[in-house]
Amino acid sequence: MEKTKIAVLVSGGGTNLQALIDSAACGQLSSGELALVLAGNREAYALRRAEKAGIPTEIVVKKECAGQAEFEKKMLAALEKYGIQLIVLAGFMNILSADFTSRYPERIINVHPSLIPSFCGRGFYGLRVHQAALDYGVKVTGATVHFVNEIPDGGRIIAQKAVEIQPGDTPEILQKRVMEQAEWILLPRAVEQVSAAILKGETI
C-alpha cells in the first residue's frame, strides 16, 4: 500500500516523535510512513528513539553551517533524498524561512503547547508557553496542531484540544499534562488526516 513519506524534525527528547512511532505501531497512523527523523542537535534523545524504531536519521546543526541558507539547503537535500512529502515539527527549535516553508505549502505541521492565538509566536516555546499561561491566570490551556508558514505559529489550524489548569500547577506539571492530554493525542490524528489527504490529492 502506498503511504505518504513523513519526516519528523526534532531537537530534543522526542516525546511527540514517540507518540507518532506508537501510533504507527498500533495502526492509527496507517496512511503515512515515518521515513526520516532529522535532528538539529547531535545530542537529541529523539535520535535514539528513531534508531530503536528502525527509522533512518540525519543530523543538520545550524551552528555548523555558514548561515540560514546553508542550513536549510542541507535539510532540503536530506528531505529530497528520502522523498519526503510531509514534514512534522516535533520540538524543532529552529525557525524556518519563507523560502523553506514555501517549498512545502501546507505540507509542514507543527504542534504548539497552547490554544493559538494565545501564548504563541516568536519566543514562545517549551516551558515559556506554560509559564506565560500561568502568569496570565487563564483557567484553560491546551495544544494546537497547525500548518507552518513563514510566520511563527501563524499557519492554518488543523486541530485543538483544551486542557484545564489545576491549582498548584507549575510550568513543568502543566507541560506534562498538556503533552499527555492533548499533544500526544492530537498530533498522530492530524498527521494521519493530512497523510491520507496527500494520498488522495486533497486538502483538509
KOLVONU-178999 format. One record per residue (C-alpha): z, x, y. Coordinates in steps of 0.25 Angstrom, whole numbers. Each point is the difference from the previous one (the first is absolute). Layout:
@c3 Z c1 X c2 Y
...
***
This chain:
@c3 0 c1 0 c2 0
@c3 -4 c1 5 c2 14
@c3 12 c1 3 c2 9
@c3 2 c1 3 c2 15
@c3 3 c1 15 c2 1
@c3 13 c1 2 c2 8
@c3 6 c1 12 c2 7
@c3 15 c1 0 c2 3
@c3 4 c1 9 c2 12
@c3 14 c1 5 c2 0
@c3 9 c1 9 c2 7
@c3 14 c1 -2 c2 -7
@c3 7 c1 -6 c2 -11
@c3 -11 c1 -10 c2 -5
@c3 9 c1 -12 c2 -2
@c3 -12 c1 -9 c2 4
@c3 -9 c1 8 c2 -9
@c3 9 c1 -2 c2 -11
@c3 -1 c1 -15 c2 3
@c3 -15 c1 1 c2 -2
@c3 1 c1 8 c2 -12
@c3 9 c1 -10 c2 -7
@c3 -8 c1 -12 c2 5
@c3 -13 c1 7 c2 -7
@c3 8 c1 3 c2 -12
@c3 4 c1 -15 c2 -2
@c3 -13 c1 -6 c2 3
@c3 3 c1 -5 c2 14
@c3 -10 c1 10 c2 7
@c3 -12 c1 -3 c2 -9
@c3 -12 c1 0 c2 10
@c3 4 c1 14 c2 5
@c3 1 c1 14 c2 -6
@c3 10 c1 10 c2 6
@c3 -10 c1 11 c2 0
@c3 6 c1 11 c2 9
@c3 13 c1 3 c2 7
@c3 -2 c1 8 c2 13
@c3 12 c1 7 c2 5
@c3 2 c1 5 c2 14
@c3 13 c1 8 c2 -4
@c3 0 c1 10 c2 -12
@c3 14 c1 -3 c2 -3
@c3 -2 c1 -15 c2 -1
@c3 7 c1 -6 c2 -12
@c3 -11 c1 -10 c2 0
@c3 -9 c1 11 c2 -7
@c3 10 c1 0 c2 -12
@c3 -1 c1 -15 c2 -1
@c3 -15 c1 1 c2 0
@c3 -1 c1 11 c2 -10
@c3 10 c1 -7 c2 -9
@c3 -10 c1 -12 c2 1
@c3 -12 c1 8 c2 -3
@c3 -6 c1 -2 c2 14
@c3 -8 c1 11 c2 6
@c3 6 c1 7 c2 12
@c3 -5 c1 7 c2 12
@c3 8 c1 7 c2 12
@c3 -4 c1 1 c2 14
@c3 10 c1 5 c2 10
@c3 -3 c1 -3 c2 15
@c3 8 c1 13 c2 5
@c3 -9 c1 8 c2 -9
@c3 -13 c1 -5 c2 7
@c3 -5 c1 4 c2 13
@c3 2 c1 -14 c2 6
@c3 -2 c1 -15 c2 -3
@c3 -15 c1 1 c2 -2
@c3 1 c1 11 c2 -11
@c3 12 c1 -8 c2 -6
@c3 -8 c1 -13 c2 -1
@c3 -13 c1 8 c2 -5
@c3 8 c1 5 c2 -12
@c3 6 c1 -13 c2 -3
@c3 -14 c1 -7 c2 1
@c3 -5 c1 11 c2 -10
@c3 11 c1 -4 c2 -10
@c3 -2 c1 -15 c2 1
@c3 -15 c1 2 c2 -2
@c3 2 c1 9 c2 -12
@c3 7 c1 -11 c2 -7
@c3 -9 c1 -12 c2 5
@c3 11 c1 -6 c2 7
@c3 -2 c1 -15 c2 5
@c3 14 c1 -4 c2 5
@c3 11 c1 9 c2 7
@c3 15 c1 -4 c2 -1
@c3 9 c1 7 c2 10
@c3 14 c1 1 c2 -7
@c3 9 c1 7 c2 9
@c3 -11 c1 9 c2 5
@c3 6 c1 7 c2 12
@c3 -13 c1 3 c2 8
@c3 -8 c1 -9 c2 10
@c3 -15 c1 -1 c2 -4
@c3 -10 c1 1 c2 11
@c3 -10 c1 -11 c2 4
@c3 -11 c1 9 c2 -6
@c3 7 c1 -1 c2 -13
@c3 4 c1 -14 c2 -1
@c3 -14 c1 -5 c2 5
@c3 -6 c1 6 c2 -13
@c3 9 c1 -9 c2 -8
@c3 0 c1 -14 c2 8
@c3 10 c1 -9 c2 -7
@c3 1 c1 10 c2 -11
@c3 13 c1 6 c2 4
@c3 13 c1 -7 c2 -3
@c3 14 c1 4 c2 5
@c3 14 c1 -6 c2 -3
@c3 9 c1 0 c2 12
@c3 15 c1 -3 c2 -1
@c3 1 c1 -11 c2 11
@c3 -6 c1 -13 c2 3
@c3 -11 c1 4 c2 9
@c3 -1 c1 -1 c2 12
@c3 15 c1 4 c2 0
@c3 4 c1 14 c2 -1
@c3 -13 c1 6 c2 -2
@c3 -11 c1 10 c2 6
@c3 1 c1 14 c2 4
@c3 14 c1 6 c2 -3
@c3 5 c1 -11 c2 -9
@c3 1 c1 5 c2 -14
@c3 10 c1 2 c2 -11
@c3 15 c1 -2 c2 4
@c3 -4 c1 -1 c2 14
@c3 -6 c1 -14 c2 -2
@c3 13 c1 -5 c2 -7
@c3 9 c1 6 c2 11
@c3 -8 c1 -7 c2 10
@c3 1 c1 -13 c2 -7
@c3 15 c1 1 c2 -1
@c3 1 c1 5 c2 15
@c3 -7 c1 -12 c2 4
@c3 8 c1 -9 c2 -8
@c3 -11 c1 -8 c2 -7
@c3 5 c1 -9 c2 -12
@c3 -13 c1 2 c2 -8
@c3 -9 c1 11 c2 -2
@c3 -10 c1 3 c2 -12
@c3 -13 c1 7 c2 -3
@c3 -14 c1 -1 c2 4
@c3 -13 c1 4 c2 -7
@c3 -11 c1 2 c2 9
@c3 -14 c1 6 c2 2
@c3 0 c1 13 c2 7
@c3 -8 c1 3 c2 13
@c3 0 c1 10 c2 11
@c3 13 c1 -7 c2 6
@c3 13 c1 4 c2 -8
@c3 4 c1 -13 c2 -7
@c3 -11 c1 -7 c2 7
@c3 -9 c1 -5 c2 -11
@c3 -1 c1 -14 c2 -5
@c3 12 c1 -5 c2 -8
@c3 -2 c1 -3 c2 -15
@c3 14 c1 -5 c2 -4
@c3 14 c1 0 c2 5
@c3 13 c1 -3 c2 -7
@c3 14 c1 -2 c2 7
@c3 13 c1 6 c2 -3
@c3 13 c1 -4 c2 5
@c3 9 c1 10 c2 7
@c3 15 c1 0 c2 -5
@c3 13 c1 3 c2 7
@c3 3 c1 15 c2 -2
@c3 -14 c1 4 c2 -2
@c3 -4 c1 15 c2 4
@c3 -14 c1 4 c2 1
@c3 1 c1 6 c2 -14
@c3 5 c1 -12 c2 -6
@c3 -10 c1 -9 c2 7
@c3 -12 c1 10 c2 -4
@c3 4 c1 -2 c2 -14
@c3 1 c1 -15 c2 0
@c3 -14 c1 -1 c2 8
@c3 -6 c1 9 c2 -11
@c3 5 c1 -8 c2 -11
@c3 -1 c1 -14 c2 5
@c3 -13 c1 2 c2 8
@c3 -8 c1 13 c2 -1
@c3 -1 c1 2 c2 -15
@c3 -4 c1 -15 c2 -2
@c3 -10 c1 -1 c2 12
@c3 -7 c1 13 c2 -1
@c3 -5 c1 -2 c2 -15
@c3 -4 c1 -14 c2 3
@c3 -8 c1 4 c2 12
@c3 -7 c1 12 c2 -7
@c3 -4 c1 -10 c2 -11
@c3 -5 c1 -10 c2 9
@c3 -9 c1 10 c2 8
@c3 -4 c1 7 c2 -12
@c3 -5 c1 -13 c2 -6
@c3 -7 c1 -3 c2 13
@c3 -7 c1 13 c2 0
@c3 -6 c1 -2 c2 -14
@c3 -5 c1 -14 c2 5
@c3 -6 c1 6 c2 13
@c3 9 c1 -10 c2 8
@c3 10 c1 2 c2 11
@c3 14 c1 -6 c2 -1
***
